Amino acid sequence: MTERKPLGMNFETWIDRQIREATERGEFDDLPGAGKPLPNRGELNDEDWWVKQKIAGEGLKMPLPPTLQLRKDADEALELARKARSEAEVRQIVEEVNDRIRQAIKTGLSGPPLNLMPFDVDRVVAEWRDR
């Protein structure tokens, strides 16, 4: 532990001296990343960049608000429908996500506006056929 700040010395001078002396003793020599630039320097405008980096580094996932999760699920359902093996499968996938969208419109979900309408099943099937 370091000694107490001497009376009459301002904090900045005292802290600078502590850092300088520790550097001279080599206490910072073996730190990971020593001499390398800080990661994510391009994200300085995002004040939460370090939180996002920590979450990603720990393998944690932040749950999306329900409306955003439904939008994501709808996009994934369309992609799945495009890769379906039969027309019946396409219709089933699209109808299932449409039921969820209709329910969300009827009852409302928390989060940003949903801005999503049920998909035209016949149009999705036609696009599937064209592929």
Secondary structure, DSSP 8 states (H G I E B T S, - for coil): ------TT--HHHHHHHHHHHHHHTTTTTT-TTTTS--TTGGGTT-TTHHHHHHHHHHT------HHHHHHHHHHHHHHHHHT-SSHHHHHHHHHHHHHHHHHHHHH--SSS--------HHHHHHHHHH-
